[in-house]
Amino acid sequence: MSNLVSIAISTVKEAGKIVKEKFAGDTALTEKGFANFVTEVDFTVEKFVTNRLRITTPECHILTEETYKENLDTDKIIWILDPLDGTTNFIHNYPHISISLALVVGAKVQLGVIYNPMNDELFYAELGEGAFLNTNRIHVSSHESLAKSILGFGLPYNRERTNEIFASVEKVFSTCQDVKRKGPASLDIAYVACGRLDGYFELDLEVWDLSAGLILLEEAGGKITDWHGNPLAMVSCQSDVLATNGKIHNSLIDILN
C-alpha cells in the first residue's frame, strides 16, 4: 500500500467518525434544489478532509462537491471529494451513505477510497494493485447473463429526466432477476466491484460521484463507461454511467439505448 493510499484511508476513516457522531441527530439543512439537500455535516466533513489533505499533500489541488465546481485542470494532481454521498439518506437516518475520495493525475484516476462509516466498510483501490473491502481483495461477479443478474440504478436530480430512467429501469427489469435502488452512486459502484450487484446505471453523475468507484471497479475486473460504451472523461461534467462486471456490459448497452 502506497503512502498516498494510507493518507486517503486514514483521512476518510477519521472523517467517518464525524458522520457517525452526527447520524440521527439534529443538523442544519439547506435545500440546493428540489429534493437536493446539503447539511452542516457535508461542510464539516469537507473542511476536515481538505484541511488534512492540504497538510499531508500540499502539492495537490482539491475538488469537492460543495465548494468547488470549476473544470478540472488535468495537468495538476487533484483530490476529488464527495464529503457525504447520500445526504438525503443521512437526513432520514437511512444508513446507506459514504465518503468518497479519489486522486487523479493526468486525467487518470490513481486511487480511490469509499467508506460507509455506519457499517465500517472501507473499499479502496490503487492503480495496478487490485481492489479491496477492508483487508480482503474483491472481484466482480461471474454472472454472464442478465437473467442471473441483480442490478442497481440511481435517479437524477433533474426530474425532467425521470421518465427516461424509469423507462430504462422497466426494460432492464424485464430481463434480470431484480433491480435495487439505495441512493449513493459511489457505494452502488463499490457493490458492483465486490459482486453484490452485477451492474449499475444512472443519469447525470458528476465527477465526485464516480471517480473513486471507477478505479475500484476497474481494479476489481469490471467495466465502467457511459451508456454508449464510451470511456468516462475525468472532467467536471455530467455523465450517464454504466458500471458492470464486464460480462453483461454490452447487453445492458443494447437495452439502455
N, C-alpha and C positions, 0 to 999 in steps of 0.2 A: 504494500500500500504506500503510495507516494505521500509526501508531506502535504501537498495541496488537498488530497482526499481526506487526510487526517484533520486538516483545518476545517474543511467543509463539514465533516461529520460532527466534530466536537462543537462547532458553532451552531449547527442545526439542532443538535440534541439539547444544548443549553437553551436555545430559543423555545424548544418544545416545552420546557418547564414553565415558561410564561403562559403558553397556551393552556396547558393543563391546569394551572393555578386559577386561570380566569374562566375556565369552562363551567357553564351552568351558573355563572354569577352575573351581576349587573355590569353592563358595558355600554359606553356611549356609542350611538349608532347614527350613521349618515347614509341617506339614500342617494347614490350616484346617478341612478336612473330607475325606471320602474323595475322593482324586484331585483335591483342590483345594489348591494349594500357594502359599506366599509365600516369597520368598528375601530375603537381605540386599540384593540388588540392587534389588528393589522399594522397600525402605525408603531405600536410599541415593539413588536417583533421586528419590523423593518428597521427601526432605529437601532435595536440591539445588534442585529446581524450586520448591518452596514458599518456600524462603528467597529465591530470586531474585525471585519474584513479589511477595513482601512488600516488597522493596526498590524494585522498579520500579513497582508499582501498589499502594501501601499502602492505598488506599481500598477495595480489593476483598477479598472473602472467598474462601476456598479450600475446595473439597470434593474429597477424594481417596478412592480405593477402600479403602486400608488403614487409615486412621486417623480417618475422619470419615464417619459414615453416618446422620446425622440428616436429617430432612426439610429440603429447601431453603426458605429464606425468599426468595420470588420478588420481594420488594421491594428486594433487595440485588443488587449486581453481584458475580457469582460466577464464579471459575475452577473448572472441573471437570477433574480429572486422573486418568488411569489411568497410573501410572508404568511399568508393564510389562504390556501386553496380550499374552498368550501365554506366561505363566510356565511352563506345562508344556512348551511348545516350547523355551523357553530352557534348562530343566533338561536336556533331551535333545539339546541342540546342534542344534536344528532352526531354521534362521534365518528363520522367518516370525513376527516379533514386532514390536511397535510401542510407541511412547509416544504417548498421545493427550491432547490438551489443548483445551478449549473455553471460551469466555466466554459466559455467559448474563446477559442484562439484561432484567428484567421478564418472566421466563419464556420469553424468546425467545433462541435461540442467535444470537450476533452474529458469531462467528468460530470456526474450528476448525482444528487442525493435527494431522496424523497422520504419524508419522515412523518408518520402518524403518531403523535405523542400519546394519543388516547389508548392505543394498544401496544405502544413501544415497538412498532415495526419500522425498521430502517432499511430502505432499499438504496443501494448505491452501485455505481459502475464507473470504471475508468477505461479510457480508450485502449483496447487491446488486452485488457486484464480480466474480462468477464464481468458478470453481474451477480449481485449478492442480496440476500434478505437476511439482515443481521449478520451471522457468520457463515451462512450456508449459501453455496453457489446455486443460482437459479437458472432455469431454462424455460423456454416457451413450451406449450403443449404439443403433442404429436398428432392431433386430430387433423385429418386431411379433407374432411367433407363438412359442409355446413350442417348437414343433418345430425352430426355428432357434436356440434359446437354450441357453446354459450357465449353470447355477445353482449357487450356493453355499449351504451350510447349516451350522448350528452345533448342538452338543449341550449340553443344560443340565447344570449341576452336580447338580441334583436328578434322580437317576437313576430316581425313580418316574415321571418323565415321558418316559423314553426310548422306551417303546413308542409313545407319541403322536408323537414326532418321527420315528421310523423308519417308522411307517405313513405319515406325510406325505411323507417322502422317497421312499418306494416309489411313491406315487401321482404325485408330481411327475416322478420319473424315467421313468415310463411315457409321459410327454408331451413330454419335452425331449431334447436331444442328449446331455447329460451332467450330472452333479452332482459338485461338488467340496467337500472339507472340509479346511481347513488350520488352523483354530483361532481366531485373534483376530478378533472381530467388527468392530473398527474398520477393520482392513485389508481385510476382505472387503467392507464397505460402500464403502470407498475404491475397491476394484476394480470395483464396480458403477458408481461415479461416472466412472471413466475408461474404461469399456467392456470391461474384461477379463471381467467377469461381467455377465450380463443381469439377474440378480436374486439375492437372498439372503434367507434366512429362518431365524429362531431363536426359541427359547422363553426366557423369563425373563432378558432382558437388563436390566442396570442402567443408570442414567443415565450413568455414566462409560464404559460400553461403547459408547454410541451418540451422545452429544452432538456430538462433532466430526464424526462421519460423517454426521449428519443435515444439517448445513448444507452440507457438502461435496457430498452427493448432490443436495440441492435446487438448489444453485448450478450444478451440472453438468447440470441439466434432468431429474433423476429424481424419484422419489416414495418416501416412507417413511411407513408407518402401522403400526398394529397389524394383526393377522391379519383383523380385521373391517373394515378400511378407515378406522378412526378415527384422528385425529391423536394423536401421542405427546405426553403431558404431561411437561414438564421438572421432574419431582419425583423424589425418590429412591425410586422403587418399580419393581418389575419389569414389563417389557412383553414381549409376544410380538410380534416385529418382522418386518415385511416391507419390504424395500428393493428397488426395481426401476428399470428405465429409464423407467417410467411407462406404456409401451405394453403390457406383459404383466401389469400390476398386477392388474387385475380378474380376469383368467383364473386367476392364482395364488390370489387370494382365494377364488374358487369352489372350487378344488381343496383348499385348506387347511381350508376349512370344510365 
